[in-house]
Amino acid sequence: MRYELIANSDVGVIIDPTPILRDIKDTFAVSFVLPDAGVYIALFRDEVGVEYRATIADGAAKVPKQLLAKEQRIGLTVCKIYDDKILHSWVCQTLKVGTFLSLRKTQWQITAGVDDKELYARLAEIERANAKERAEYEALLAAFETLQAEFDSYKEASAQAEREHAERHSELTKALASVIEANQTLATKYNEAIETINSHSGRITALEKNYDPTVIG
């Protein structure tokens, strides 16, 4: 009989249901696959709720002999402890103590004590967990699709803003080129005007020097 304590959960499941079959005077041991290193104890409970404690050593715990006096179902809880404080616990599937031969009470066997009712309950629990996870997945998928739509919207808005910026930049570049060209034209006209004024100034100066008032009369 072998259990696996599921990591990040509170459930211990039977992974090897091979019955334990030994003489009543011998030791019955249940083995465990532990999630990590540490100190673990197994708490066995009889049908009336009396609890017996056994330490798990080398991955196995001895079933207390007090539980092997009659046919009954045994509850099992495994606890990880540190300084007498319980760090985590796992509720394991039940065991069943029975006689190997109904007419021979000196030899006992321990088998998995899970009946059809518990199996169906466990199946329903798994289905509910699966449905919950599927619903959570659908919610995450919907949230992702919403984020994707928002991202696409922002991306399109960014692309539109980039296009508008490029167009505005082109318009401003053309306007600047037009202004530069106009300034160059004005500078050329200004230079030509200066040359004309300078030319007229020389002629006026020459006329003033050769001016004869008596000529005009």
Secondary structure, DSSP 8 states (H G I E B T S, - for coil): -EEEE-TTSSEEEEEE---EEEETTS--EEEEE-SSSSEEEEEEE-TT--EEEEE-BTTEEE--GGGGSS-EEEEEEEEEEETTEEEEEEEEEEEEEEEEETTEEEEEEEEE---HHHHHHHHHHHHHHHHHHHHHHHHHHHHHHHHHHHHHHHHHHHHHHHHHHHHHHHHHHHHHHHHHHHHHHHHHHHHHHHHHHHHHHHHHHHHHHT--GGG--
